[in-house]
Amino acid sequence: MPVTTVEKDLDQLTITIVADFTAPLRRLWDAYTDPRQIERFWGPPTYPAAFLRHDAVAGGRSVYAMTGPEGDVHYGCWEWTSADAPRSFAVLDRFSDAAGVPNTELPATRVEFAFEETDTGSRLTTTSRFDSLEQMQQLIDMGMLEGTREAMAQIDQVLADLASFAAERAVEAQILSDTQVRVARVIRGTVDQVWRAHNDAALMQRWLLGPDGWSMPVCEIATTVGDSYRYEWQRDGGDERFGFTGELLESEAPHRAVTTEAMIGMNFPATLNELTLTEVEGGTLLALVITYANAEQRDAVLATGMTDGMETSYRRLEGLLQPTLA
């Protein structure tokens, strides 16, 4: 078990947990900032977590759901108050509803995560700060310490599983809920490069093409919140054509963009697409959380093999970025 010490300071209203790992510092940092990894250990085994949003930057937000053995779902959210990769980050951890709206009737905890190298690997010191002794005791009574120990006992297995998160992995889609899917891939390039690749029309027309044999004659990008975008593709040498349109709802360059998306000429409900870019070892983790109207629409879209077309496009993008990185 990685937890080496647990110290309660009633005068300072803090609980400090120290855990040691044999993994390198950067590997441990990525485990906390990559939503695919942290959700494998954030909740105890009986309450596994799913991160619906995870902005690993100062000013960002995270929203997670923990599902119990009886199917009961409990939500929490983080407000990222600081982030200094790969050394430290701090969050305000709260209970919330499914939309990530904090529950002000339950205690909030200010948590600082400090990462450091050791002779045998790396160490994580987690300091939780409370507003009152009553709040501190309330969370202890709710099983905070036991849950944290059980959760952190799972980290070693995640850290050892390098293959599941390597940059060589193709695009993967993970079902988060009845209506949500997260598509993820590590792109060999910097966060700024990948952001630009999604906001430069001339560049997009060179890589966002899906399978070979298609071109992108229309690429109208939304540059300001409230603007609309329009993308259209056409098969080479033929009349077959399709496209998407939508609105830019949020933009926090170079880490996050939220848009709606509807297929042109079709009567399907629009989806909500939340794009997050996170620096990880090997490049940039692109995570796209897609919210559908219902499970039927979700399953129908996944059945089209959309991830295959995305993988072809991302490989094409890496081919454009590699000369720049060389």
Salt bridges, closest charged atoms under 4 A:
ASP20 OD1 - ARG123 NE 2.66
ASP30 OD1 - ARG26 NE 3.11
ASP34 OD2 - ARG36 NH2 2.74
GLU39 OE2 - ARG182 NH2 2.59
ASP55 OD2 - ARG53 NE 2.76
ASP55 OD1 - ARG256 NH1 3.93
ASP72 OD2 - HIS74 NE2 2.81
GLU79 OE2 - ARG61 NH1 3.95
GLU79 OE2 - ARG94 NH1 3.34
GLU112 OE2 - ARG129 NE 3.06
ASP131 OD1 - ARG110 NH1 2.68
ASP161 OD2 - ARG40 NH1 3.17
GLU168 OE2 - ARG188 NH2 3.86
GLU172 OE2 - ARG169 NH2 2.45
ASP200 OD2 - ARG196 NH2 3.17
ASP212 OD1 - ARG316 NH2 3.01
GLU232 OE2 - ARG230 NE 2.60
GLU232 OE1 - ARG241 NE 2.85
GLU240 OE1 - ARG235 NE 2.92
GLU250 OE1 - ARG256 NE 3.41
GLU274 OE1 - ARG256 NH2 2.88
GLU279 OE2 - ARG26 NH1 3.77
ASP299 OD1 - ARG298 NH2 2.81
GLU311 OE1 - ARG185 NE 2.70
GLU311 OE2 - ARG315 NE 2.63
GLU318 OE2 - ARG185 NH1 3.05
GLU318 OE1 - ARG188 NH1 3.01
